[in-house]
Amino acid sequence: MVDKGKYNLLGVLINAIDYEAAVNRVLTAAHHCQPLTLSALAVHGVMTGVLDAEQRYRLNHLDIVVPDGQPVRWALNILYRLGISERVYGPTLMLRICERASLEGLPIYLYGSRPQVLQQLCNNLQRRFPHLIIAGARPSQFRRLTAEEQQAIAAHIRTSSAAITFVGLGCPRQEVWAYEHRDLLSMPIIAVGAAFDFHAGLLPQAPPMLQRLGLEWAFRLWQEPRRLWRRYLLLNPLYVSLLFAQLAQLQRFDPTGHAPKPIRYG
């Protein structure tokens, strides 16, 4: 089990952690009804924090940020010689948490995406884990909420009997949601992005070979070029150049950021 703390990658603090340690921390918090926020960040997620000081503040105030993308894992190993042997891939982490939750009787809640995605996701998860308790599921409203609406949603989740909430709003909205709801929900909040679509069977995952080579982004770009071309064709080269600057100590990356105003994505 690996849990070596947080390390500065371009100003964003990433945990050097493996699946076992991450799952154990989530389940421990769930059993004790303690708040815990976790996000799985690939290059795009890291760059949202690099380019936006308020988002950097949010990310650096999450409890756990796991290295979801291979280039993030490689960067940590290059900068700090950590020897991390595998990334912590959000969709896989979600399944491992669900497996443990089903064995230990901890209900989950699913927040985000569209009604048809949530229905298929619930069906597939319960087919895979027959003893998994899904306490509730609520689709995104795809807009910003009022403070009253945010409080009502948090109250609904708290009274659902859920012990763990998964959030699938896409990056960076889901990280904003996790940050803003940490103290409203006394339970782990896990931001897992495309995992909802993957496990609902509506979006194919990259072949294992491409995942190992760090080319999952190319597979997703091929699937959704209009939506994703800016994310990958502009941010990936910038990430590499800034990583070189950090490695060569040409630039200092401050993890502080600026305290953000509420956004209340829903």
N, C-alpha and C positions, 0 to 999 in steps of 0.2 A: 504494500500500500504506500503510495507516494502522496505527500501533502507538504510541500516545502515553502508555502507562503506565496506572497505576491511579488511580481517583478515588473519593472517599468519597461514597457514596450511602446515607444513613441509617445510617452506620457500617459498611456493607458495601463492600468495595473492588472496583470494577468496572473492567475494562480498556476503554479507548477503542481499539478494534481492529476491523479489518474481516476479511472472510473470508480474503483472500489472506494476510495476516500471520499469522492464527491457523493456517491450514493449513501454512504454511511452518515455523512454530515446532514444530508437532506432528511434521511429517515430518523436520525436522532432528534433533529429539530421538530419533525412532525409528531413524534411520540410525546414530546414535551410542550407541544403547542407554542413553539417559539418562532418568531419571524426570522426568515432567512431568504435572501434573494440570490438567484443564480441565473447567469446568462451564459450561453455558449457562443463565443465570438469567432468568426472567421475574419478575413482581411477587411471586408466591407464594414463589419461592426467595429473593428479597431479604428478604421479611418473616420467613422462618424464622430468618434471621440477626439481624434487628431484635429479635425477641421472645425469642431464646435466646442467651445470651452464649457458651455453649460452641459452638453451631453457628456463631455469628459468627466465633469463633476459627478453626474449621475452614475456613470459606469464605475467610477472609482469609489463610490459609496455603496455599490452592491457587495454582498458578502462574499460571493464566489463568482469569478469570471473564468470559465474554462477555455483552454485552447482548442476551439472547434476545428479550425482549418489547419492543414499541414503546414502552410507557410507561417502560421503563428507559432506552432510548435517548433519548427526549424529555427525561427528567429530567437526564441527563448534559449534554445540550445546553443546557438551561435554566440549570442550576447553574454550568456551567463554560464555556459558549459554545464547545463543541468542534466543532460543525458536522459531527457524524457523520451521514452520509447514509443509512445503512441499518443495521438490526439484524443481528446474527449469529445466525440461527435455528438451533437445535440440529439438527433433522432435515436441513436443507440442509447444514449444516456436516459432518454425518456422511457424507452422500453425496459431498461434495467431498474429504473425507479418504480415503474408500474409492476414489474415482477415482484420486487420486494414488498411493495405496498399490498399486493394481492395476498402474499404469504403472511403478512403481519396485520392484516385487517384494517388497513388505513385507507379510507375513501379518498378519491381524487375529484377535482373539479376541472373542467375544461373551459377556458375562456378565449374567444376570438374566432376568426374565420367566418364562414357562411353556414347557414343551417344545414345544407345538404352535406357539407364536409364534416360537420360535427356528428351528424347522424351516422355516416359511414365510419367515421373514426371510432365512435362508441361501439358500433357493431364489431369492428375488427379487433379492438382492444379486448372486448369481452369474449370474443371467440378465441383469442390467443391466451388470455388469462381468465379462465372461467370464474375464479373467485374474486376478481377485481371488482370493487364497489365504486361505481361512478355516481357521486352524490349529486352532480348537476352539470349542465353544459349551457353556455350562453354565447350566442354569436356576437361578433363585433357589430357596432352600429355605424362604423366607418365615418365617424365624425368626433369632434371634441364634445365632451359632456359638460353639463353644469355641475357645480359643486354638489348640489342636491342629488343629481343623478348618480354621481360617483359614490356618494355615501350610501345610496340605496342599493347599488350593485354590491358594494363591499358588505353591507348588512346581509344581503341575500346569500353571499358566499359563506359568511361566518355562520349563518343559521342552517346551512345545508348539511352539516355534519362532515364536510370535507376536511381533510388533514393536510392536503397538498393541492396547490393550484398550478396547472400548466397554462401558459399564456402563448397563444399563437397569433400575434398581430403583425408579425414582420418587423424587421430591424429598420429604424430605431424605435418604432412605436412601442414594441413589447418591453424594451428596456426602460423606457419612460414609465410605462404602466407599472412595472415591477418596483421601480424606485418610489413612485408616488403612492403605491398601495402597501409598502412594507409595514408601516405602522398602523394601517387600517385592518390588516389581516394577521392574526397571530398564527401563521403557518408558513411553510416554505412556498415561495413563488418561483416557478421555473420557466424562463423564457426560452422557447425552443423553435421559434420561427417556422420554417417549412416542414417541420416534423409532422404537423397536423395533416398537411396535404400528402406527404409521403405515406404515413400510416393509414390514411383513409383510402389509399390506393389510387389517388387522382393525379399524382405527379411521380414519375419514375425517378429513382435515385441513380446517381452515376455508377457505372460498373466499378467493382472493387479495385481494379488495376488503376483506373483514373483517380480514384480516391487516394490510393497509396502514393501516387505520383504528384499529388497536390493539384490535379487538373479537374477537379469537380466543377470549378467555376466555368471551364470551357464547355462542359456538358450542359450546364444550366444556361449558358449564353446561347448555345445552339438550340435549346428548347424554347427560350423566351428572349429572342434578340432585341425586340423593340423595347421591352421593359428593362432589360438588364445591361444593355451595351454601355451605358455611361458608367454604371457601377464597376464593371470589370475592365473595360478598355481605358478608362481614365484613372481609376483609383489604384489598380494593381501596379502600374509603373510608378506612380507616386509613392506607394508603400515601399517598393524596392529601393527607390532613391533615398527616402527618408531613413530606412533601415541602414543603408550604407553610411549615411551621415551620423547616425547614432553609434554605429560600430566603430567608425573612424574618429569619434569624439569631435566631429565638426559642428555639432548642434546639440544643445541641451534641451530635453523635452520635459517640461514641468507638468507633473501630474495633478496640480492643484485645481485648475479650472475655476469656473465662476458658479456660485450658487444659483440654481435655475428658478424661474417662475413656474407655477403650475401650468401644465398643458391639458391634462385630463383627457387623454385619448380614450376612446371607447369603441 
